[in-house]
């Protein structure tokens, strides 16, 4: 069973399953996060949805690059969680199945290409409370121990 975080399920609401991959990117005592300005300003683990026909690892590399401008190496899956949310950018309700990977940031190739995203280095302990969703905070807190 995959642990659930966040808002309770809305009774009678139909949810579309959305598979996603997200990265914890550590360098020394800091982690690389993305700050997304909309729909709500928040810090997030870099990552996102897996496109049809795309492998999870390919999606992880693509999403991290789009949201941070960094390329990564040696991703290793460390866990997963799910959450039920309304995604205003897609106008849909989703059951997000989020796979979390630990990976090594290798090199910054440029700024994020995803509109509204900014790459931010933050101390691990600060990130454990700054992240916008409970699932991300859970995995960051595990790393901060």
C-alpha positions as CSV (number, residue, x, y, z in Angstrom):
1,X,0.0,0.0,0.0
2,X,1.3,3.5,-0.9
3,X,1.1,6.1,1.8
4,X,-1.3,8.9,1.2
5,X,-0.6,12.6,2.0
6,X,-2.6,15.8,1.7
7,X,-6.2,16.6,1.3
8,X,-8.9,13.9,1.9
9,X,-10.7,12.4,-1.1
10,X,-13.7,14.4,-2.1
11,X,-16.7,12.1,-1.9
12,X,-18.3,11.4,-5.3
13,X,-15.4,13.1,-7.2
14,X,-13.8,11.1,-10.1
15,X,-10.0,11.2,-10.1
16,X,-7.8,10.4,-13.0
17,X,-4.6,8.6,-12.2
18,X,-1.5,10.7,-12.9
19,X,1.9,9.0,-12.6
20,X,4.8,11.3,-11.7
21,X,8.5,11.2,-10.8
22,X,10.3,13.6,-8.5
23,X,13.9,14.1,-7.4
24,X,15.7,14.8,-4.2
25,X,19.0,16.4,-5.4
26,X,21.5,16.8,-2.7
27,X,24.9,18.6,-2.8
28,X,26.6,18.7,0.5
29,X,24.1,20.1,3.1
30,X,21.9,21.7,0.4
31,X,19.2,20.4,-1.9
32,X,18.0,21.7,-5.3
33,X,14.3,22.6,-5.3
34,X,12.1,24.4,-7.8
35,X,10.0,27.3,-6.9
36,X,6.8,27.4,-8.9
37,X,4.8,30.7,-9.1
38,X,1.4,29.4,-10.2
39,X,-1.2,28.3,-9.5
40,X,0.1,28.9,-5.9
41,X,3.6,30.0,-5.2
42,X,5.4,27.1,-3.6
43,X,8.7,25.2,-3.3
44,X,8.6,21.7,-4.8
45,X,10.8,18.7,-5.5
46,X,11.7,19.0,-9.2
47,X,9.8,16.6,-11.3
48,X,6.4,16.0,-12.8
49,X,4.1,13.8,-14.9
50,X,5.2,10.9,-17.1
51,X,4.1,11.5,-20.7
52,X,2.4,8.6,-22.6
53,X,5.1,6.2,-23.9
54,X,7.8,7.8,-21.7
55,X,9.8,5.7,-19.2
56,X,9.9,7.0,-15.6
57,X,13.6,7.6,-15.7
58,X,13.4,9.5,-19.0
59,X,10.6,11.6,-17.5
60,X,12.7,12.3,-14.4
61,X,15.6,13.6,-16.4
62,X,13.4,15.7,-18.6
63,X,11.3,17.2,-15.8
64,X,14.3,18.0,-13.6
65,X,16.0,19.7,-16.6
66,X,12.9,21.7,-17.5
67,X,12.3,22.9,-13.9
68,X,15.9,23.5,-12.8
69,X,18.2,23.6,-15.9
70,X,20.3,20.9,-14.3
71,X,21.3,17.5,-15.6
72,X,21.3,14.6,-13.1
73,X,23.0,11.2,-12.7
74,X,22.6,8.0,-10.8
75,X,18.9,8.2,-9.9
76,X,17.7,5.6,-7.3
77,X,14.1,5.2,-6.3
78,X,13.7,5.7,-2.6
79,X,9.9,5.5,-2.2
80,X,6.5,6.7,-3.3
81,X,3.3,8.4,-2.1
82,X,0.0,9.4,-3.5
83,X,-2.2,12.4,-3.1
84,X,-5.6,13.5,-4.4
85,X,-5.7,17.0,-5.8
86,X,-7.4,19.3,-8.2
87,X,-4.9,20.4,-10.9
88,X,-6.1,23.8,-12.2
89,X,-3.5,24.0,-15.0
90,X,-5.2,20.9,-16.5
91,X,-8.7,21.5,-15.1
92,X,-8.9,18.0,-13.7
93,X,-9.0,16.1,-10.5
94,X,-6.1,13.6,-10.1
95,X,-4.8,10.8,-8.0
96,X,-1.1,11.6,-8.2
97,X,1.1,8.6,-7.8
98,X,4.5,10.1,-7.0
99,X,7.7,8.1,-7.2
100,X,10.6,9.7,-5.4
101,X,14.2,9.3,-6.5
102,X,17.5,10.3,-4.9
103,X,19.9,11.6,-7.7
104,X,23.1,13.5,-8.1
105,X,23.0,17.0,-9.6
106,X,25.8,17.0,-12.2
107,X,25.8,20.3,-14.1
108,X,23.7,23.4,-14.7
109,X,23.2,23.9,-18.4
110,X,21.1,27.0,-18.1
111,X,18.0,28.5,-16.5
112,X,14.8,26.5,-16.2
113,X,12.8,26.2,-19.5
114,X,9.5,25.6,-17.7
115,X,7.7,28.9,-17.4
116,X,7.2,30.1,-13.8
117,X,9.9,27.9,-12.3
118,X,13.1,29.0,-10.6
119,X,15.9,26.7,-9.4
120,X,16.7,27.3,-5.7
121,X,19.5,25.7,-3.5
122,X,18.3,25.4,0.1
123,X,19.7,23.8,3.2
124,X,18.2,20.3,3.8
125,X,16.7,21.2,7.2
126,X,15.0,24.4,5.8
127,X,13.7,22.4,2.8
128,X,12.1,19.9,5.1
129,X,9.6,22.6,6.2
130,X,9.5,24.9,3.1
131,X,8.2,22.3,0.6
132,X,4.6,22.9,-0.4
133,X,3.2,19.4,0.0
134,X,3.3,16.9,2.8
135,X,4.7,14.0,0.7
136,X,7.7,16.1,-0.4
137,X,8.2,17.2,3.2
138,X,8.1,13.6,4.4
139,X,10.9,12.5,2.1
140,X,13.0,15.6,2.8
141,X,12.7,15.1,6.5
142,X,13.9,11.5,6.1
143,X,17.0,12.9,4.3
144,X,17.5,15.5,7.0
145,X,17.9,13.0,9.8
